[in-house]
Amino acid sequence: MRIRDMEQADYEHMQPIYQAGIDSLLATFETTVPSWSEWDEKHHDHSRCVAVTDERVVGFAALAPVSNRHAYRGVAEVSVYVDESQHGKGIGKTLVNELIERSEEHGIWTLQSVILSENKASIHIHEQCGFRHVGVRENIAKLNGEWRSTVMMERRSSVIA
């Protein structure tokens, strides 16, 4: 497996991975896969990467700004998805660590991740990558008519000036 910069052409290979995350009811509150332009608009143009095995995209990760306010310019939200057939192989952890490195190169001082509380694997990966629990937002949103809770986690940069 190798990590490389994401290209727009990768999106067609990312979409089924994203759809599987939606279908799992563990990865996102989204109910449909966004178009490339919608996805592209929501994410930073830096800190986007894909995991590739045998020339096939098996995971992706990106950062999104949490606010357009100048004071929050160094705070970004983590988004990581891994093909279901590749779970348990360390790809998620590798992608999160890659985002940490790239974020610090681009002046991001805080990474946050909002994870559905039932997604124990994602919570564990974030813990392994140095994220701390900030809190639980109980019954924060409905997904398919069911109240769901999220765990908020964050990681402060080691290069804060």
C-alpha positions in Angstrom: 0.0 0.0 0.0 1.2 3.5 -0.8 -0.2 7.0 0.0 -0.3 9.6 -2.7 -1.9 12.9 -3.4 -5.5 12.7 -4.4 -6.5 13.6 -8.0 -9.9 14.6 -9.3 -9.9 11.4 -11.4 -9.7 9.4 -8.1 -13.2 10.5 -7.2 -14.9 7.8 -9.3 -13.0 5.2 -7.2 -13.7 7.1 -3.9 -17.5 7.2 -4.5 -18.2 3.5 -3.8 -16.1 3.7 -0.7 -18.0 6.7 0.5 -21.3 5.0 -0.4 -20.3 2.0 1.7 -19.6 4.4 4.6 -23.1 5.9 4.2 -24.7 2.4 4.0 -22.9 1.3 7.1 -24.7 4.0 9.2 -21.4 4.3 11.1 -19.4 6.8 9.0 -21.4 9.9 8.3 -24.7 11.7 8.5 -24.7 12.1 4.8 -27.3 10.1 3.0 -26.1 10.5 -0.6 -22.6 10.7 -2.1 -21.9 14.3 -3.1 -20.8 15.2 -6.6 -17.1 16.0 -7.1 -17.8 19.7 -7.1 -19.7 19.6 -3.9 -17.1 17.4 -2.2 -14.2 19.6 -3.6 -15.8 22.8 -2.4 -16.2 21.5 1.2 -12.5 20.4 1.6 -9.2 22.1 1.8 -7.3 22.0 -1.5 -4.3 20.7 0.5 -4.1 17.6 2.7 -6.0 15.3 0.4 -4.6 11.8 -0.1 -5.5 8.3 -1.3 -4.3 4.9 -0.2 -3.5 2.7 -3.2 -3.0 -1.1 -3.3 -2.3 -2.8 -6.6 -3.0 0.5 -8.4 -6.5 0.5 -6.8 -7.8 3.3 -4.5 -8.6 1.5 -1.2 -9.0 4.5 1.0 -9.0 8.3 1.1 -8.6 11.1 3.6 -9.0 14.9 3.5 -9.3 17.9 5.7 -12.2 20.4 5.8 -12.2 23.8 7.4 -14.5 24.0 10.4 -15.3 27.7 9.9 -14.7 30.5 7.4 -13.8 32.8 10.3 -10.1 33.9 10.3 -9.6 32.9 13.9 -10.4 29.3 13.0 -8.1 29.1 9.9 -5.9 26.6 11.7 -8.7 24.2 12.7 -9.7 21.4 10.3 -12.0 18.4 10.5 -10.7 15.0 9.5 -12.5 12.8 7.0 -11.2 9.2 6.5 -12.8 6.4 4.6 -11.4 2.9 3.9 -12.8 0.2 1.5 -14.6 -2.4 3.6 -12.5 -5.2 2.1 -9.4 -3.4 3.5 -10.6 -2.9 7.1 -8.2 -4.0 9.8 -5.1 -3.6 7.7 -3.8 -0.3 9.2 -4.9 1.8 6.2 -7.1 4.1 8.3 -4.3 4.7 10.8 -1.8 5.4 8.0 -4.2 7.9 6.4 -4.8 9.7 9.7 -1.1 9.9 10.4 -0.6 11.3 6.8 -3.2 14.0 7.5 -1.5 14.9 10.7 1.8 15.4 8.8 0.3 17.3 5.9 -1.8 19.5 8.3 1.2 20.7 10.1 2.9 21.5 6.9 0.0 23.8 6.1 -0.3 25.6 9.4 -3.2 23.6 10.9 -2.9 23.7 14.7 -6.0 21.6 15.6 -7.5 18.6 14.0 -11.0 17.6 15.1 -13.0 14.5 14.3 -16.6 14.0 14.9 -17.3 10.2 15.0 -20.6 8.4 15.4 -20.4 6.9 18.9 -20.9 3.3 17.6 -17.9 3.5 15.3 -15.5 2.0 17.8 -12.8 1.2 15.2 -12.6 4.9 14.1 -12.4 6.1 17.7 -9.6 3.6 18.4 -7.6 4.7 15.3 -7.9 8.3 16.4 -6.8 7.4 19.9 -3.8 5.6 18.5 -2.9 8.7 16.5 -2.9 11.0 19.5 -6.4 12.4 19.5 -8.1 13.0 22.8 -11.8 12.8 23.7 -13.4 16.2 23.9 -16.9 15.0 24.7 -20.0 13.2 23.6 -22.8 15.0 21.8 -25.8 12.9 22.8 -28.7 12.6 20.3 -27.1 15.4 18.2 -28.8 14.4 14.9 -31.2 12.0 13.4 -30.1 9.4 10.8 -32.9 7.5 9.1 -35.3 8.7 11.8 -33.1 7.5 14.7 -31.3 9.8 17.1 -27.6 9.3 17.0 -24.7 10.5 19.2 -21.2 11.5 18.3 -17.9 11.5 20.0 -15.8 14.7 19.4 -12.0 14.1 19.4 -9.2 16.5 18.7 -5.5 16.6 18.3 -3.3 19.7 18.8 -0.3 20.2 16.6 3.1 19.6 18.0 4.4 22.6 16.1 2.2 25.3 17.4 4.2 28.5 17.4 
